[in-house]
Amino acid sequence: MPTASAAPLPLVSLIIPAYNEEGNLPLVYERVTAVETLLAGRCRLEMIILDNCSTDRTRELALEFCHRSPRWKYLRYSRNFGAEASLLAGLDHAGGDAVITLFSDLQDPPEMIPRMIEIWSQGAEVVYGIVEERNDSSLLKTLGAKIGYRMINTLTDCKIPINATDFRLLDQRVVQTLRTLREPDRFMRGLVHWVGYRRESFLYNRAERMHGKTNANLIYCVKLTLHAIVCFSAKPMHFAVIFGLVTTFLAGLLSCTYVVLYFVRPAFLTPPPPGLTTLLLISLLTLGLNSLFLGIIGEYVGRIYNQGKGRPIYIVAEKRNLSGEAPAA
């Protein structure tokens, strides 16, 4: 009687965003290959390098890896569509039973991948990393990150654990769900926690970037926080409405007070001095607040505008070791 063939080992896809990472990619290849050896007999790996239209030797190095092994794959866009679009492209092209995000700067250690797969094998559908110690941040950036997490959790309905990162494993079921979310203004870290499913975390220490320069400074943290709030909540507009109502009420109350005092002035009150300075300050304050609230509304209108255009979130220019390969750029 023919014997039943053994079930194939589960496939785990590593999506590796890269932008001008020629200094780090050889280290990525070396360390991921070592992890692949450790996982032999437990699961199979495929590695997809997501090139955001790099201008250095990132493309040449990635194609060299693809030539060495078909397990290494390459995806290049027609231009830099940003990190969020790159992550979506990785999910769209990953064929694994689970997908792990590993940024090519190696601040998130590939050596934690076996631990992530172990937690996944125990039933977790989202396995995400939480930074226990940061070796890559200034005091201002660390403080900005902590404030940003708390603002996002306070002002939105999407609760992200403090110090959670994009270093995570997603079960294929979660990946299929995220593929259906096609809004152009994306915050993938929030979307992962918004969709739910069974989640487990693990602690790790974030290392310093070995090569290149990061753009994730304090200004980046502020922009990311504001982007996340606008993506997941309309509360800023609600606050603008409440502030407008309160200001209008106080202005009406003050106007009534001035009218009463004009006709019935107590003896102990002297006539007010000319109020040109006061009027100017009030006018400038009103102008500033109006501009602020119009800006908040404009952020939401702009996102509606982008959504209505229906443009693709990314455009693929070149593929290697992936189905439907495009011509070389």
Phi and psi in degrees as GROMACS dihedral restraints (atoms count N, CA, C in turn):
[ dihedral_restraints ]
;  ai    aj    ak    al  type     phi  dphi    fc
    3     4     5     6     1   -69.7    20    10
    4     5     6     7     1   139.0    20    10
    6     7     8     9     1   -85.5    20    10
    7     8     9    10     1   146.0    20    10
    9    10    11    12     1   -69.1    20    10
   10    11    12    13     1   134.1    20    10
   12    13    14    15     1   -70.6    20    10
   13    14    15    16     1   147.3    20    10
   15    16    17    18     1   -66.3    20    10
   16    17    18    19     1   145.7    20    10
   18    19    20    21     1   -65.3    20    10
   19    20    21    22     1   139.5    20    10
   21    22    23    24     1   -65.3    20    10
   22    23    24    25     1   149.9    20    10
   24    25    26    27     1   -66.5    20    10
   25    26    27    28     1   146.2    20    10
   27    28    29    30     1   -62.1    20    10
   28    29    30    31     1   146.6    20    10
   30    31    32    33     1  -102.4    20    10
   31    32    33    34     1   128.6    20    10
   33    34    35    36     1  -114.8    20    10
   34    35    36    37     1   125.7    20    10
   36    37    38    39     1   -95.9    20    10
   37    38    39    40     1   129.5    20    10
   39    40    41    42     1  -102.1    20    10
   40    41    42    43     1   115.4    20    10
   42    43    44    45     1   -97.8    20    10
   43    44    45    46     1   127.0    20    10
   45    46    47    48     1  -123.6    20    10
   46    47    48    49     1    90.9    20    10
   48    49    50    51     1   -63.1    20    10
   49    50    51    52     1   140.3    20    10
   51    52    53    54     1  -146.6    20    10
   52    53    54    55     1   133.2    20    10
   54    55    56    57     1  -141.1    20    10
   55    56    57    58     1   110.4    20    10
   57    58    59    60     1    53.5    20    10
   58    59    60    61     1    57.8    20    10
   60    61    62    63     1  -116.7    20    10
   61    62    63    64     1    36.5    20    10
   63    64    65    66     1   -61.7    20    10
   64    65    66    67     1   -28.0    20    10
   66    67    68    69     1   -76.2    20    10
   67    68    69    70     1   -28.3    20    10
   69    70    71    72     1   -97.1    20    10
   70    71    72    73     1   -26.5    20    10
   72    73    74    75     1   -59.7    20    10
   73    74    75    76     1   -41.8    20    10
   75    76    77    78     1   -58.9    20    10
   76    77    78    79     1   -35.9    20    10
   78    79    80    81     1   -69.5    20    10
   79    80    81    82     1   -36.7    20    10
   81    82    83    84     1   -60.0    20    10
   82    83    84    85     1   -47.3    20    10
   84    85    86    87     1   -60.0    20    10
   85    86    87    88     1   -45.2    20    10
   87    88    89    90     1   -63.9    20    10
   88    89    90    91     1   -47.1    20    10
   90    91    92    93     1   -74.9    20    10
   91    92    93    94     1   -36.6    20    10
   93    94    95    96     1   -68.6    20    10
   94    95    96    97     1   -37.8    20    10
   96    97    98    99     1   -62.1    20    10
   97    98    99   100     1   -39.0    20    10
   99   100   101   102     1   -64.1    20    10
  100   101   102   103     1   -40.3    20    10
  102   103   104   105     1   -65.6    20    10
  103   104   105   106     1   -40.5    20    10
  105   106   107   108     1   -59.2    20    10
  106   107   108   109     1   -38.3    20    10
  108   109   110   111     1   -65.0    20    10
  109   110   111   112     1   -40.5    20    10
  111   112   113   114     1   -63.7    20    10
  112   113   114   115     1   -31.7    20    10
  114   115   116   117     1   -90.1    20    10
  115   116   117   118     1     1.7    20    10
  117   118   119   120     1   -56.9    20    10
  118   119   120   121     1   131.0    20    10
  120   121   122   123     1    89.7    20    10
  121   122   123   124     1   -13.6    20    10
  123   124   125   126     1  -104.2    20    10
  124   125   126   127     1   -40.8    20    10
  126   127   128   129     1  -161.9    20    10
  127   128   129   130     1   166.7    20    10
  129   130   131   132     1  -105.4    20    10
  130   131   132   133     1   152.1    20    10
  132   133   134   135     1  -120.5    20    10
  133   134   135   136     1   144.5    20    10
  135   136   137   138     1  -127.4    20    10
  136   137   138   139     1   139.7    20    10
  138   139   140   141     1  -116.7    20    10
  139   140   141   142     1   122.8    20    10
  141   142   143   144     1  -116.2    20    10
  142   143   144   145     1   111.8    20    10
  144   145   146   147     1   -85.2    20    10
  145   146   147   148     1   124.5    20    10
  147   148   149   150     1  -104.7    20    10
  148   149   150   151     1   102.7    20    10
  150   151   152   153     1   -93.9    20    10
  151   152   153   154     1   113.4    20    10
  153   154   155   156     1   -83.3    20    10
  154   155   156   157     1    49.8    20    10
  156   157   158   159     1    61.1    20    10
  157   158   159   160     1    53.9    20    10
  159   160   161   162     1   -64.6    20    10
  160   161   162   163     1   153.1    20    10
  162   163   164   165     1  -107.7    20    10
  163   164   165   166     1     0.8    20    10
  165   166   167   168     1  -104.2    20    10
  166   167   168   169     1  -149.1    20    10
  168   169   170   171     1   -90.7    20    10
  169   170   171   172     1    18.1    20    10
  171   172   173   174     1   -56.8    20    10
  172   173   174   175     1   -45.3    20    10
  174   175   176   177     1   -62.0    20    10
  175   176   177   178     1   -46.6    20    10
  177   178   179   180     1   -61.0    20    10
  178   179   180   181     1   -42.4    20    10
  180   181   182   183     1   -65.6    20    10
  181   182   183   184     1   -43.3    20    10
  183   184   185   186     1   -62.7    20    10
  184   185   186   187     1   -41.8    20    10
  186   187   188   189     1   -66.6    20    10
  187   188   189   190     1   -32.0    20    10
  189   190   191   192     1   -64.5    20    10
  190   191   192   193     1   -41.7    20    10
  192   193   194   195     1   -62.1    20    10
  193   194   195   196     1   -42.2    20    10
  195   196   197   198     1   -63.3    20    10
  196   197   198   199     1   -34.0    20    10
  198   199   200   201     1   -70.1    20    10
  199   200   201   202     1   -34.4    20    10
  201   202   203   204     1   -69.0    20    10
  202   203   204   205     1   -39.6    20    10
  204   205   206   207     1  -150.0    20    10
  205   206   207   208     1   136.1    20    10
  207   208   209   210     1   -69.3    20    10
  208   209   210   211     1   -11.3    20    10
  210   211   212   213     1   -72.1    20    10
  211   212   213   214     1   -20.3    20    10
  213   214   215   216     1   -91.9    20    10
  214   215   216   217     1   132.3    20    10
  216   217   218   219     1  -129.9    20    10
  217   218   219   220     1   161.7    20    10
  219   220   221   222     1  -140.7    20    10
  220   221   222   223     1   138.2    20    10
  222   223   224   225     1  -136.8    20    10
  223   224   225   226     1   126.3    20    10
  225   226   227   228     1  -126.8    20    10
  226   227   228   229     1   138.4    20    10
  228   229   230   231     1   -94.4    20    10
  229   230   231   232     1   165.3    20    10
  231   232   233   234     1   -72.2    20    10
  232   233   234   235     1   -22.1    20    10
  234   235   236   237     1  -159.8    20    10
  235   236   237   238     1   177.8    20    10
  237   238   239   240     1   -79.7    20    10
  238   239   240   241     1   106.8    20    10
  240   241   242   243     1   -93.8    20    10
  241   242   243   244     1     2.0    20    10
  243   244   245   246     1    96.9    20    10
  244   245   246   247     1   162.6    20    10
  246   247   248   249     1   -65.5    20    10
  247   248   249   250     1   -38.2    20    10
  249   250   251   252     1   -66.0    20    10
  250   251   252   253     1   -43.1    20    10
  252   253   254   255     1   -64.5    20    10
  253   254   255   256     1   -36.6    20    10
  255   256   257   258     1   -63.0    20    10
  256   257   258   259     1   -41.5    20    10
  258   259   260   261     1   -63.7    20    10
  259   260   261   262     1   -39.5    20    10
  261   262   263   264     1   -64.1    20    10
  262   263   264   265     1   -42.0    20    10
  264   265   266   267     1   -60.6    20    10
  265   266   267   268     1   -39.4    20    10
  267   268   269   270     1   -61.5    20    10
  268   269   270   271     1   -42.5    20    10
  270   271   272   273     1   -65.1    20    10
  271   272   273   274     1   -38.6    20    10
  273   274   275   276     1   -64.1    20    10
  274   275   276   277     1   -33.0    20    10
  276   277   278   279     1  -101.4    20    10
  277   278   279   280     1    -6.9    20    10
  279   280   281   282     1   -75.7    20    10
  280   281   282   283     1   135.2    20    10
  282   283   284   285     1  -110.0    20    10
  283   284   285   286     1    10.6    20    10
  285   286   287   288     1   -82.1    20    10
  286   287   288   289     1   165.1    20    10
  288   289   290   291     1   -71.7    20    10
  289   290   291   292     1   -17.9    20    10
  291   292   293   294     1  -147.9    20    10
  292   293   294   295     1   156.2    20    10
  294   295   296   297     1  -127.9    20    10
  295   296   297   298     1   131.9    20    10
  297   298   299   300     1  -116.2    20    10
  298   299   300   301     1   132.9    20    10
  300   301   302   303     1   -93.0    20    10
  301   302   303   304     1   123.2    20    10
  303   304   305   306     1  -133.3    20    10
  304   305   306   307     1   108.3    20    10
  306   307   308   309     1   -72.9    20    10
  307   308   309   310     1   144.2    20    10
  309   310   311   312     1   -76.4    20    10
  310   311   312   313     1    -2.0    20    10
  312   313   314   315     1   -78.8    20    10
  313   314   315   316     1    -8.2    20    10
  315   316   317   318     1    63.0    20    10
  316   317   318   319     1    21.9    20    10
  318   319   320   321     1   -73.4    20    10
  319   320   321   322     1   -23.6    20    10
  321   322   323   324     1  -100.3    20    10
  322   323   324   325     1   119.7    20    10
  324   325   326   327     1   -73.8    20    10
  325   326   327   328     1   125.2    20    10
  327   328   329   330     1   -60.6    20    10
  328   329   330   331     1   -22.2    20    10
  330   331   332   333     1   -64.9    20    10
  331   332   333   334     1   -12.9    20    10
  333   334   335   336     1   -83.2    20    10
  334   335   336   337     1    -7.5    20    10
  336   337   338   339     1   -59.8    20    10
  337   338   339   340     1   -44.8    20    10
  339   340   341   342     1   -57.5    20    10
  340   341   342   343     1   -37.6    20    10
  342   343   344   345     1   -64.3    20    10
  343   344   345   346     1   -41.8    20    10
  345   346   347   348     1   -62.8    20    10
  346   347   348   349     1   -42.8    20    10
  348   349   350   351     1   -66.5    20    10
  349   350   351   352     1   -35.5    20    10
  351   352   353   354     1   -63.2    20    10
  352   353   354   355     1   -44.5    20    10
  354   355   356   357     1   -64.2    20    10
  355   356   357   358     1   -41.0    20    10
  357   358   359   360     1   -61.1    20    10
  358   359   360   361     1   -41.8    20    10
  360   361   362   363     1   -65.2    20    10
  361   362   363   364     1   -18.9    20    10
  363   364   365   366     1   -88.3    20    10
  364   365   366   367     1     2.6    20    10
  366   367   368   369     1   117.7    20    10
  367   368   369   370     1    -8.0    20    10
  369   370   371   372     1   -71.4    20    10
  370   371   372   373     1   140.8    20    10
  372   373   374   375     1  -102.8    20    10
  373   374   375   376     1   -20.5    20    10
  375   376   377   378     1  -130.9    20    10
  376   377   378   379     1   119.4    20    10
  378   379   380   381     1  -117.6    20    10
  379   380   381   382     1   112.0    20    10
  381   382   383   384     1  -122.3    20    10
  382   383   384   385     1   148.6    20    10
  384   385   386   387     1   -88.2    20    10
  385   386   387   388     1   144.8    20    10
  387   388   389   390     1  -122.2    20    10
  388   389   390   391     1   124.9    20    10
  390   391   392   393     1   -72.8    20    10
  391   392   393   394     1   121.6    20    10
  393   394   395   396     1   -89.4    20    10
  394   395   396   397     1   -39.0    20    10
  396   397   398   399     1  -141.1    20    10
  397   398   399   400     1   131.9    20    10
  399   400   401   402     1  -103.4    20    10
  400   401   402   403     1   126.6    20    10
  402   403   404   405     1  -110.1    20    10
  403   404   405   406     1     8.7    20    10
  405   406   407   408     1  -115.8    20    10
  406   407   408   409     1     5.6    20    10
  408   409   410   411     1  -123.4    20    10
  409   410   411   412     1   148.5    20    10
  411   412   413   414     1   -81.7    20    10
  412   413   414   415     1   169.1    20    10
  414   415   416   417     1   -60.2    20    10
  415   416   417   418     1   -41.6    20    10
  417   418   419   420     1   -64.2    20    10
  418   419   420   421     1   -42.5    20    10
  420   421   422   423     1   -66.1    20    10
  421   422   423   424     1   -42.0    20    10
  423   424   425   426     1   -62.0    20    10
  424   425   426   427     1   -44.8    20    10
  426   427   428   429     1   -63.8    20    10
  427   428   429   430     1   -41.4    20    10
  429   430   431   432     1   -62.3    20    10
  430   431   432   433     1   -39.2    20    10
  432   433   434   435     1   -64.9    20    10
  433   434   435   436     1   -43.3    20    10
  435   436   437   438     1   -64.0    20    10
  436   437   438   439     1   -44.6    20    10
  438   439   440   441     1   -64.2    20    10
  439   440   441   442     1   -40.2    20    10
  441   442   443   444     1   -60.9    20    10
  442   443   444   445     1   -46.3    20    10
  444   445   446   447     1   -58.5    20    10
  445   446   447   448     1   -43.7    20    10
  447   448   449   450     1   -69.6    20    10
  448   449   450   451     1   -36.0    20    10
  450   451   452   453     1   -65.7    20    10
  451   452   453   454     1   -42.6    20    10
  453   454   455   456     1   -61.9    20    10
  454   455   456   457     1   -45.0    20    10
  456   457   458   459     1   -70.0    20    10
  457   458   459   460     1   -26.4    20    10
  459   460   461   462     1   -82.2    20    10
  460   461   462   463     1   -40.6    20    10
  462   463   464   465     1   -96.2    20    10
  463   464   465   466     1    -2.6    20    10
  465   466   467   468     1  -129.8    20    10
  466   467   468   469     1   168.1    20    10
  468   469   470   471     1   -91.0    20    10
  469   470   471   472     1     1.4    20    10
  471   472   473   474     1   -98.6    20    10
  472   473   474   475     1   109.4    20    10
  474   475   476   477     1   -93.6    20    10
  475   476   477   478     1   114.5    20    10
  477   478   479   480     1  -106.2    20    10
  478   479   480   481     1   126.3    20    10
  480   481   482   483     1   -56.8    20    10
  481   482   483   484     1   142.1    20    10
  483   484   485   486     1   -58.7    20    10
  484   485   486   487     1   131.2    20    10
  486   487   488   489     1    69.4    20    10
  487   488   489   490     1    15.8    20    10
  489   490   491   492     1   -70.3    20    10
  490   491   492   493     1   146.6    20    10
  492   493   494   495     1  -124.1    20    10
  493   494   495   496     1  -178.3    20    10
  495   496   497   498     1   -85.6    20    10
  496   497   498   499     1     1.3    20    10
  498   499   500   501     1   -80.5    20    10
  499   500   501   502     1    99.3    20    10
  501   502   503   504     1  -153.2    20    10
  502   503   504   505     1   163.1    20    10
  504   505   506   507     1  -116.3    20    10
  505   506   507   508     1   134.5    20    10
  507   508   509   510     1  -121.2    20    10
  508   509   510   511     1   129.3    20    10
  510   511   512   513     1   -66.6    20    10
  511   512   513   514     1   154.3    20    10
  513   514   515   516     1   -56.1    20    10
  514   515   516   517     1   -33.1    20    10
  516   517   518   519     1   -62.6    20    10
  517   518   519   520     1   -41.7    20    10
  519   520   521   522     1   -69.3    20    10
  520   521   522   523     1   -39.4    20    10
  522   523   524   525     1   -60.4    20    10
  523   524   525   526     1   -43.9    20    10
  525   526   527   528     1   -60.7    20    10
  526   527   528   529     1   -37.8    20    10
  528   529   530   531     1   -67.3    20    10
  529   530   531   532     1   -45.1    20    10
  531   532   533   534     1   -65.8    20    10
  532   533   534   535     1   -28.5    20    10
  534   535   536   537     1   -65.6    20    10
  535   536   537   538     1   -24.1    20    10
  537   538   539   540     1   -81.7    20    10
  538   539   540   541     1   -12.0    20    10
  540   541   542   543     1   -92.6    20    10
  541   542   543   544     1   100.6    20    10
  543   544   545   546     1  -111.7    20    10
  544   545   546   547     1    23.6    20    10
  546   547   548   549     1   -64.3    20    10
  547   548   549   550     1   139.5    20    10
  549   550   551   552     1   -71.9    20    10
  550   551   552   553     1   -31.9    20    10
  552   553   554   555     1   -93.6    20    10
  553   554   555   556     1   101.7    20    10
  555   556   557   558     1  -114.5    20    10
  556   557   558   559     1   151.4    20    10
  558   559   560   561     1  -137.9    20    10
  559   560   561   562     1    88.8    20    10
  561   562   563   564     1   -60.5    20    10
  562   563   564   565     1   -36.4    20    10
  564   565   566   567     1   -60.5    20    10
  565   566   567   568     1   -39.2    20    10
  567   568   569   570     1   -72.0    20    10
  568   569   570   571     1   -40.4    20    10
  570   571   572   573     1   -61.4    20    10
  571   572   573   574     1   -38.9    20    10
  573   574   575   576     1   -60.3    20    10
  574   575   576   577     1   -40.7    20    10
  576   577   578   579     1   -82.3    20    10
  577   578   579   580     1   -24.1    20    10
  579   580   581   582     1   -69.5    20    10
  580   581   582   583     1   -36.2    20    10
  582   583   584   585     1   -72.0    20    10
  583   584   585   586     1   -17.1    20    10
  585   586   587   588     1    88.5    20    10
  586   587   588   589     1  -133.8    20    10
  588   589   590   591     1    71.9    20    10
  589   590   591   592     1   172.7    20    10
  591   592   593   594     1   -76.7    20    10
  592   593   594   595     1   123.3    20    10
  594   595   596   597     1  -119.8    20    10
  595   596   597   598     1   141.7    20    10
  597   598   599   600     1  -136.6    20    10
  598   599   600   601     1   149.2    20    10
  600   601   602   603     1  -116.8    20    10
  601   602   603   604     1   164.7    20    10
  603   604   605   606     1  -143.3    20    10
  604   605   606   607     1   152.3    20    10
  606   607   608   609     1   -96.8    20    10
  607   608   609   610     1   145.3    20    10
  609   610   611   612     1  -156.6    20    10
  610   611   612   613     1   164.1    20    10
  612   613   614   615     1  -101.0    20    10
  613   614   615   616     1   132.2    20    10
  615   616   617   618     1   -86.6    20    10
  616   617   618   619     1   128.5    20    10
  618   619   620   621     1   -88.5    20    10
  619   620   621   622     1   167.7    20    10
  621   622   623   624     1   -75.1    20    10
  622   623   624   625     1   150.0    20    10
  624   625   626   627     1   -67.1    20    10
  625   626   627   628     1   132.0    20    10
  627   628   629   630     1   -83.8    20    10
  628   629   630   631     1   -37.4    20    10
  630   631   632   633     1  -135.8    20    10
  631   632   633   634     1   151.1    20    10
  633   634   635   636     1    80.8    20    10
  634   635   636   637     1  -179.2    20    10
  636   637   638   639     1  -124.7    20    10
  637   638   639   640     1   135.4    20    10
  639   640   641   642     1   -84.8    20    10
  640   641   642   643     1   150.1    20    10
  642   643   644   645     1   -98.8    20    10
  643   644   645   646     1     1.4    20    10
  645   646   647   648     1   -85.5    20    10
  646   647   648   649     1    70.9    20    10
  648   649   650   651     1   -98.1    20    10
  649   650   651   652     1  -167.9    20    10
  651   652   653   654     1   -61.8    20    10
  652   653   654   655     1   -41.4    20    10
  654   655   656   657     1   -61.6    20    10
  655   656   657   658     1   -39.8    20    10
  657   658   659   660     1   -60.9    20    10
  658   659   660   661     1   -42.8    20    10
  660   661   662   663     1   -61.2    20    10
  661   662   663   664     1   -41.1    20    10
  663   664   665   666     1   -64.2    20    10
  664   665   666   667     1   -46.9    20    10
  666   667   668   669     1   -62.5    20    10
  667   668   669   670     1   -41.7    20    10
  669   670   671   672     1   -64.4    20    10
  670   671   672   673     1   -39.7    20    10
  672   673   674   675     1   -63.1    20    10
  673   674   675   676     1   -47.9    20    10
  675   676   677   678     1   -63.1    20    10
  676   677   678   679     1   -40.2    20    10
  678   679   680   681     1   -62.1    20    10
  679   680   681   682     1   -44.2    20    10
  681   682   683   684     1   -63.9    20    10
  682   683   684   685     1   -41.1    20    10
  684   685   686   687     1   -64.2    20    10
  685   686   687   688     1   -44.9    20    10
  687   688   689   690     1   -66.9    20    10
  688   689   690   691     1   -34.6    20    10
  690   691   692   693     1   -68.3    20    10
  691   692   693   694     1   -30.4    20    10
  693   694   695   696     1  -118.7    20    10
  694   695   696   697     1     3.8    20    10
  696   697   698   699     1  -156.2    20    10
  697   698   699   700     1   147.5    20    10
  699   700   701   702     1  -103.1    20    10
  700   701   702   703     1    11.6    20    10
  702   703   704   705     1   -60.5    20    10
  703   704   705   706     1   -36.0    20    10
  705   706   707   708     1   -57.1    20    10
  706   707   708   709     1   -38.5    20    10
  708   709   710   711     1   -68.6    20    10
  709   710   711   712     1   -35.7    20    10
  711   712   713   714     1   -63.1    20    10
  712   713   714   715     1   -42.4    20    10
  714   715   716   717     1   -62.5    20    10
  715   716   717   718     1   -38.0    20    10
  717   718   719   720     1   -63.0    20    10
  718   719   720   721     1   -41.4    20    10
  720   721   722   723     1   -64.7    20    10
  721   722   723   724     1   -45.0    20    10
  723   724   725   726     1   -63.8    20    10
  724   725   726   727     1   -43.4    20    10
  726   727   728   729     1   -62.5    20    10
  727   728   729   730     1   -40.4    20    10
  729   730   731   732     1   -61.9    20    10
  730   731   732   733     1   -41.4    20    10
  732   733   734   735     1   -66.0    20    10
  733   734   735   736     1   -43.9    20    10
  735   736   737   738     1   -64.8    20    10
  736   737   738   739     1   -43.5    20    10
  738   739   740   741     1   -62.4    20    10
  739   740   741   742     1   -42.3    20    10
  741   742   743   744     1   -62.9    20    10
  742   743   744   745     1   -42.3    20    10
  744   745   746   747     1   -62.5    20    10
  745   746   747   748     1   -45.7    20    10
  747   748   749   750     1   -65.7    20    10
  748   749   750   751     1   -37.5    20    10
  750   751   752   753     1   -64.6    20    10
  751   752   753   754     1   -41.4    20    10
  753   754   755   756     1   -65.1    20    10
  754   755   756   757     1   -41.5    20    10
  756   757   758   759     1   -63.5    20    10
  757   758   759   760     1   -41.5    20    10
  759   760   761   762     1   -67.0    20    10
  760   761   762   763     1   -37.7    20    10
  762   763   764   765     1   -63.6    20    10
  763   764   765   766     1   -43.5    20    10
  765   766   767   768     1   -62.4    20    10
  766   767   768   769     1   -39.0    20    10
  768   769   770   771     1   -63.1    20    10
  769   770   771   772     1   -44.2    20    10
  771   772   773   774     1   -62.8    20    10
  772   773   774   775     1   -38.4    20    10
  774   775   776   777     1   -65.3    20    10
  775   776   777   778     1   -44.3    20    10
  777   778   779   780     1   -63.4    20    10
  778   779   780   781     1   -44.1    20    10
  780   781   782   783     1   -68.6    20    10
  781   782   783   784     1   -24.8    20    10
  783   784   785   786     1   -66.4    20    10
  784   785   786   787     1   -38.2    20    10
  786   787   788   789     1   -93.0    20    10
  787   788   789   790     1   -33.7    20    10
  789   790   791   792     1  -123.8    20    10
  790   791   792   793     1    92.0    20    10
  792   793   794   795     1  -105.4    20    10
  793   794   795   796     1   121.7    20    10
  795   796   797   798     1   -61.3    20    10
  796   797   798   799     1   155.2    20    10
  798   799   800   801     1   -64.1    20    10
  799   800   801   802     1   -30.9    20    10
  801   802   803   804     1   -78.9    20    10
  802   803   804   805     1    -6.6    20    10
  804   805   806   807     1   -96.9    20    10
  805   806   807   808     1   126.8    20    10
  807   808   809   810     1   -91.1    20    10
  808   809   810   811     1   156.7    20    10
  810   811   812   813     1   -58.9    20    10
  811   812   813   814     1   139.0    20    10
  813   814   815   816     1   -68.6    20    10
  814   815   816   817     1   148.1    20    10
  816   817   818   819     1   -71.3    20    10
  817   818   819   820     1   168.5    20    10
  819   820   821   822     1   -55.3    20    10
  820   821   822   823     1   134.2    20    10
  822   823   824   825     1  -109.0    20    10
  823   824   825   826     1    37.2    20    10
  825   826   827   828     1   -61.9    20    10
  826   827   828   829     1   -44.3    20    10
  828   829   830   831     1   -61.8    20    10
  829   830   831   832     1   -43.2    20    10
  831   832   833   834     1   -61.9    20    10
  832   833   834   835     1   -43.2    20    10
  834   835   836   837     1   -63.0    20    10
  835   836   837   838     1   -41.2    20    10
  837   838   839   840     1   -64.0    20    10
  838   839   840   841     1   -43.9    20    10
  840   841   842   843     1   -63.3    20    10
  841   842   843   844     1   -42.4    20    10
  843   844   845   846     1   -64.9    20    10
  844   845   846   847     1   -40.0    20    10
  846   847   848   849     1   -64.2    20    10
  847   848   849   850     1   -43.7    20    10
  849   850   851   852     1   -64.8    20    10
  850   851   852   853     1   -40.6    20    10
  852   853   854   855     1   -62.5    20    10
  853   854   855   856     1   -43.8    20    10
  855   856   857   858     1   -63.5    20    10
  856   857   858   859     1   -42.3    20    10
  858   859   860   861     1   -62.9    20    10
  859   860   861   862     1   -42.6    20    10
  861   862   863   864     1   -63.8    20    10
  862   863   864   865     1   -44.1    20    10
  864   865   866   867     1   -65.9    20    10
  865   866   867   868     1   -40.1    20    10
  867   868   869   870     1   -61.1    20    10
  868   869   870   871     1   -42.6    20    10
  870   871   872   873     1   -63.7    20    10
  871   872   873   874     1   -40.6    20    10
  873   874   875   876     1   -61.8    20    10
  874   875   876   877     1   -48.7    20    10
  876   877   878   879     1   -71.1    20    10
  877   878   879   880     1   -34.3    20    10
  879   880   881   882     1   -64.7    20    10
  880   881   882   883     1   -35.0    20    10
  882   883   884   885     1   -65.1    20    10
  883   884   885   886     1   -40.4    20    10
  885   886   887   888     1   -61.4    20    10
  886   887   888   889     1   -47.6    20    10
  888   889   890   891     1   -61.9    20    10
  889   890   891   892     1   -39.5    20    10
  891   892   893   894     1   -61.9    20    10
  892   893   894   895     1   -35.1    20    10
  894   895   896   897     1   -60.0    20    10
  895   896   897   898     1   -42.8    20    10
  897   898   899   900     1   -71.9    20    10
  898   899   900   901     1   -40.5    20    10
  900   901   902   903     1   -63.0    20    10
  901   902   903   904     1   -40.1    20    10
  903   904   905   906     1   -61.4    20    10
  904   905   906   907     1   -38.6    20    10
  906   907   908   909     1   -69.0    20    10
  907   908   909   910     1   -36.7    20    10
  909   910   911   912     1   -63.4    20    10
  910   911   912   913     1   -39.5    20    10
  912   913   914   915     1   -62.1    20    10
  913   914   915   916     1   -46.7    20    10
  915   916   917   918     1   -62.8    20    10
  916   917   918   919     1   -40.2    20    10
  918   919   920   921     1   -64.7    20    10
  919   920   921   922     1   -38.5    20    10
  921   922   923   924     1   -69.8    20    10
  922   923   924   925     1   -25.5    20    10
  924   925   926   927     1   -68.5    20    10
  925   926   927   928     1   -28.7    20    10
  927   928   929   930     1    67.7    20    10
  928   929   930   931     1    24.9    20    10
  930   931   932   933     1   -75.1    20    10
  931   932   933   934     1   154.3    20    10
  933   934   935   936     1   -63.8    20    10
  934   935   936   937     1   147.9    20    10
  936   937   938   939     1   -74.2    20    10
  937   938   939   940     1   -27.4    20    10
  939   940   941   942     1  -151.6    20    10
  940   941   942   943     1   160.5    20    10
  942   943   944   945     1  -128.3    20    10
  943   944   945   946     1   123.6    20    10
  945   946   947   948     1   -86.2    20    10
  946   947   948   949     1   129.3    20    10
  948   949   950   951     1  -102.6    20    10
  949   950   951   952     1   -27.5    20    10
  951   952   953   954     1  -155.1    20    10
  952   953   954   955     1   142.7    20    10
  954   955   956   957     1  -133.5    20    10
  955   956   957   958     1   152.2    20    10
  957   958   959   960     1  -139.2    20    10
  958   959   960   961     1   134.8    20    10
  960   961   962   963     1    60.0    20    10
  961   962   963   964     1    22.0    20    10
  963   964   965   966     1  -120.8    20    10
  964   965   966   967     1   152.9    20    10
  966   967   968   969     1   -66.6    20    10
  967   968   969   970     1   148.3    20    10
  969   970   971   972     1    65.9    20    10
  970   971   972   973     1    47.1    20    10
  972   973   974   975     1   -64.0    20    10
  973   974   975   976     1   135.6    20    10
  975   976   977   978     1   -86.2    20    10
  976   977   978   979     1   158.7    20    10
  978   979   980   981     1   -60.7    20    10
  979   980   981   982     1   153.5    20    10
  981   982   983   984     1   -64.5    20    10
  982   983   984   985     1   139.9    20    10
